[in-house]
Every structure is written in C-alpha cells, then in structure tokens.
C-alpha cells in the first residue's frame, strides 16, 4: 500500500515540475496583462532587453493536434516542432532550453513518442495557419 502511494506521489511531483517549467518558460519569453476594458488576458513577446512589444489578445490557438486513430503521421523531434512554432512566432528562441521545455510540454500533454538515439520523436500533426 505504501509503495502505491509513493508512485502516485512521484507522478504528481513530476506533473508539478513540468507545469512549473512551462510557467518559467512563459515568464521568460512573454509578458502578460489583463485588459481592463474587456477582462481578457493579453500577451506580448519580450525582446532580448526585457521590454514588451505590442500586446495581442491571448488565444487558445493550437499549432499541433494528436493524430486520430489509424492516422499515419511523421514523427518529429523537438527541433522540428520548434520550426513549426517559429513559422508562426518567429521571436521564440531556438535554444536547448526551449527544446527541452517543448519536450516536457509534449510529454505533459501525453503525445505519443518514440525514442531513437537519445532523441524523442513525437507524433503530432501540425495545424495549417489560416
């Protein structure tokens, strides 16, 4: 019984660590504020000197989706996933830290993955920009 509780505690701790890593990434690269007129959260990207650019409404726009049952997709590593993200958001830096956090987010979101040569490849379908 105690071992079962320990495993659940470790899983919970891993989820908390992943969530904190995602929060740290967002705070490093984005600045958030609440629009006083409509109450919605807006964000801006931070420049290297820490200054915020123009604010945009925060949307829940996804750049990837999980493949449907039986759908054939090409697995992508975090560098390839980051390339898709940078097509839409060019200010996102291509650093080892960004790739690690992206991998943590994909794992937290339970995307299927395989590991080849110490690199994880995730089964994600890029969504086309409108």
Protein Blocks (a to p, Z undefined) as FASTA:
>chain_A
ZZmmmmmmmmmmmmmmmmmmmmmmmmmmpccdddfklopacdddddfkopacddddddfb
dfbdcddehiacddddfklmmmmmmmmmmmbccdfklmmmmmmmmmmnopacddeehiac
ddddddddZZ
